[in-house]
Amino acid sequence: MRVAVTGTTGQLGGRLCALSDTPAAAGMTLLDCGRDQMDLSQPASIPAALDALEPDLVISCAAYTAVDAAESDADTAFMVNGAAPGHIGKACAERGIGVIHISTDYVFNGRGTRPYLPADPTGPTGVYGASKLAGETALLEALPSASIVRVGWLYDRAGRNFLNTMLRLASERDTLTVVEDQLGCPTHAGDFAQDLLQWARLEADEPGATAGVHHYGHAGITSWHGFASAIMRHRAPHVEVTPVSSDAFPTAATRPTYSKLDERAFFARLKKPPISWEQALERCLGAKFAMTEPS
């Protein structure tokens, strides 16, 4: 199976391509479909890229992810996140190509009190979430068999993300101040990438099995403060992590107070249990520092 991956300079797309020639990608050829081939701001580039790569499936990770910048750059956000998935869906429908599209917890209003189910009412409060929701709608209208997988709080051992920001700050300070009134589930891009390839294989084996909207994540829930505290316990136990209200860090876009997605149905379809976010963090840190520390 030939799988084109977009957004390969990002955490998830890069991780997917890094799985080439590993057991997780057995039977798959992972194709790097970078912006130089498929520019989501240029719809004409989409069918041209598909014709050049001839994939059986597209895993669409590319997106406009600058949550705060989107508030003042709505046109670009809606072009890339809102319109482009519809163009991808149309081009793939015409060529008999499947699509797995990555979306976000920001499609909800963030005022939930229990894990969000895929069918729960949406209600984004900012441009980023609204643009991603528009993209979901456009894709499913063009290609009803497409699979949309929402995820939140993504991090990895490399790149710009919360984990690496905390580790950097811990090397500079003895005290960190971290928001405690936003709840969600830290999600390791490495685990997500491997599970997405299983998801792709499920679709190949059982056409239609992954159609519609789904939620991914690890088991459990915490705050940003709880996540930071867990990181410090593993890597910098001398650093004190002080809880603070989100009012202390005003942002252009409103952050969801509650972001936990209900992952159970996704893993039931894969016929395996989800791991906890704590387990995923431990595995991520183990892999990260195994590459930099002597054995």
Order of alpha helices (4+ residues) and beta strands (2+ residues): beta-alpha-beta-alpha-beta-alpha-alpha-beta-alpha-beta-beta-alpha-beta-beta-beta-alpha-beta-beta-alpha-beta-alpha-alpha
